[in-house]
């Protein structure tokens, strides 16, 4: 297991435009050859947008993008004709396929915080795909077969435990609260990368929310 703490992330964004970003993997101008991906996960970005701030229309391709709103309200528009509001508890998935363009903005009156995770698809290309799951329940897994992955959303009260999936790779991101994994305390923005996990458990030391990816072999390892 390896841990990447919140303070270890690469800072980004544009504070003058009301955008503050934190990147857990190499991203943009931040390049670290040993931190390009973990299994299918190629990015885990925390974005903080002030009211009125946002990302103007920009392209994506050959990427599965999953967004989790922590607080506030995210306005999404894309070139496939989807326009939605994404709120805390909602899970948004944009499969870029061979190419799609989208806009992400904070059109609400309050600060917006969201976590966005990018995964490499098993097969690139194809038509863009979009889905939003409103109010996803605790312990309800979200399957992303295009990337050979499964997302587990866990909301734990103090003292509660949650199993880390037994998988080739498991990626944990702590959204809020305080948890312990293999004797290591993890707080908001901290993450853990587990290889060949076996009977590992997460314990909450305070009311907590965590996102856990259950991942298959790295796409580059597949034959």
PyMOL commands that set and color helices and strands:
alter all, ss='L'
color gray80, all
select helices_A, chain A and resi 6-8+15-17+145-147+219-221
alter helices_A, ss='H'
color red, helices_A
select strands_A, chain A and resi 2-4+10-14+19-23+41-49+54-60+64-71+73-78+83-87+91-95+100-105+112-119+129-133+141-144+149-156+161-163+169-176+178-181+184-187+191-195+201-204+208-215
alter strands_A, ss='S'
color yellow, strands_A
deselect
rebuild
show_as cartoon
